[in-house]
């Protein structure tokens, strides 16, 4: 009976140290997930920096401002004429 009790205790200890929620297998899986998340964080930070640089460069470009003003707001320079055509319903089909 003592050997059975010792065997059960040993089995429980092995399970708790290796296979439980705080066991070695779970710890290795969490370390792997953490490494993947750190790699993804670095990639996203680099992407965010690239997008921020593009945004800053675009705000400094005077030609971009002019193009947006012409296309979106239909603005023209002095002494220019803007021609706008209305599309026929037949040409849209």
C-alpha beads as a LAMMPS data file, in Angstrom:
LAMMPS data file: protein, C-alpha beads

93 atoms
92 bonds

1 atom types
1 bond types

-500.0 500.0 xlo xhi
-500.0 500.0 ylo yhi
-500.0 500.0 zlo zhi

Masses

1 110.0

Atoms # bond

1 1 1 0.000 0.000 0.000
2 1 1 2.895 2.331 0.763
3 1 1 4.389 1.709 -2.682
4 1 1 1.074 2.535 -4.364
5 1 1 0.838 5.794 -2.409
6 1 1 4.441 6.688 -3.284
7 1 1 3.789 5.806 -6.934
8 1 1 0.665 7.983 -7.046
9 1 1 2.505 10.843 -5.362
10 1 1 5.377 10.511 -7.821
11 1 1 2.946 10.406 -10.745
12 1 1 1.194 13.545 -9.510
13 1 1 4.499 15.380 -9.042
14 1 1 5.689 14.410 -12.541
15 1 1 2.385 15.535 -14.036
16 1 1 2.422 18.868 -12.180
17 1 1 6.053 19.645 -13.074
18 1 1 5.859 18.529 -16.696
19 1 1 2.316 18.500 -18.028
20 1 1 0.210 20.820 -15.873
21 1 1 -0.794 24.426 -16.494
22 1 1 2.482 25.608 -14.991
23 1 1 4.530 22.653 -16.229
24 1 1 7.590 22.579 -18.430
25 1 1 5.616 21.882 -21.620
26 1 1 3.346 24.897 -21.023
27 1 1 6.335 27.104 -20.177
28 1 1 8.078 26.149 -23.442
29 1 1 4.907 26.861 -25.428
30 1 1 4.558 30.273 -23.766
31 1 1 8.214 31.082 -24.475
32 1 1 7.676 30.184 -28.128
33 1 1 4.562 32.391 -28.293
34 1 1 6.443 35.235 -26.610
35 1 1 9.273 35.004 -29.148
36 1 1 6.769 35.081 -32.019
37 1 1 5.004 38.102 -30.528
38 1 1 8.291 39.975 -30.051
39 1 1 9.192 39.331 -33.698
40 1 1 5.758 40.548 -34.819
41 1 1 6.095 43.630 -32.597
42 1 1 9.413 44.522 -34.245
43 1 1 7.940 44.054 -37.721
44 1 1 4.915 46.222 -36.875
45 1 1 7.134 48.916 -35.337
46 1 1 9.231 49.013 -38.525
47 1 1 6.056 49.237 -40.633
48 1 1 4.706 52.047 -38.449
49 1 1 7.977 53.961 -38.821
50 1 1 7.856 53.549 -42.600
51 1 1 4.261 54.764 -42.775
52 1 1 5.063 57.733 -40.514
53 1 1 8.031 58.715 -42.716
54 1 1 5.832 58.525 -45.827
55 1 1 3.175 60.642 -44.128
56 1 1 5.724 63.280 -43.092
57 1 1 7.226 63.343 -46.587
58 1 1 3.786 63.714 -48.140
59 1 1 2.891 66.664 -45.921
60 1 1 6.049 68.499 -47.008
61 1 1 5.416 68.036 -50.728
62 1 1 3.850 71.215 -52.188
63 1 1 3.046 69.502 -55.492
64 1 1 0.974 66.917 -53.661
65 1 1 -0.986 69.665 -51.937
66 1 1 -1.666 71.321 -55.265
67 1 1 -2.745 68.053 -56.885
68 1 1 -5.140 67.274 -54.036
69 1 1 -6.603 70.776 -54.204
70 1 1 -7.111 70.485 -57.964
71 1 1 -8.584 66.976 -57.944
72 1 1 -10.668 66.982 -54.796
73 1 1 -11.815 70.584 -54.574
74 1 1 -11.709 71.448 -58.309
75 1 1 -9.523 74.482 -57.705
76 1 1 -7.724 76.230 -60.516
77 1 1 -4.974 78.787 -60.830
78 1 1 -5.678 82.312 -61.908
79 1 1 -6.571 82.537 -65.619
80 1 1 -7.110 78.766 -65.925
81 1 1 -10.300 77.142 -67.139
82 1 1 -11.610 73.917 -65.673
83 1 1 -13.673 71.691 -67.933
84 1 1 -15.908 69.146 -66.226
85 1 1 -17.889 66.638 -68.221
86 1 1 -21.027 64.929 -67.060
87 1 1 -21.052 61.209 -67.848
88 1 1 -23.957 59.807 -69.853
89 1 1 -25.907 56.974 -68.312
90 1 1 -25.254 54.835 -71.407
91 1 1 -21.473 55.184 -71.039
92 1 1 -21.619 54.021 -67.407
93 1 1 -23.089 50.636 -68.333

Bonds

1 1 1 2
2 1 2 3
3 1 3 4
4 1 4 5
5 1 5 6
6 1 6 7
7 1 7 8
8 1 8 9
9 1 9 10
10 1 10 11
11 1 11 12
12 1 12 13
13 1 13 14
14 1 14 15
15 1 15 16
16 1 16 17
17 1 17 18
18 1 18 19
19 1 19 20
20 1 20 21
21 1 21 22
22 1 22 23
23 1 23 24
24 1 24 25
25 1 25 26
26 1 26 27
27 1 27 28
28 1 28 29
29 1 29 30
30 1 30 31
31 1 31 32
32 1 32 33
33 1 33 34
34 1 34 35
35 1 35 36
36 1 36 37
37 1 37 38
38 1 38 39
39 1 39 40
40 1 40 41
41 1 41 42
42 1 42 43
43 1 43 44
44 1 44 45
45 1 45 46
46 1 46 47
47 1 47 48
48 1 48 49
49 1 49 50
50 1 50 51
51 1 51 52
52 1 52 53
53 1 53 54
54 1 54 55
55 1 55 56
56 1 56 57
57 1 57 58
58 1 58 59
59 1 59 60
60 1 60 61
61 1 61 62
62 1 62 63
63 1 63 64
64 1 64 65
65 1 65 66
66 1 66 67
67 1 67 68
68 1 68 69
69 1 69 70
70 1 70 71
71 1 71 72
72 1 72 73
73 1 73 74
74 1 74 75
75 1 75 76
76 1 76 77
77 1 77 78
78 1 78 79
79 1 79 80
80 1 80 81
81 1 81 82
82 1 82 83
83 1 83 84
84 1 84 85
85 1 85 86
86 1 86 87
87 1 87 88
88 1 88 89
89 1 89 90
90 1 90 91
91 1 91 92
92 1 92 93
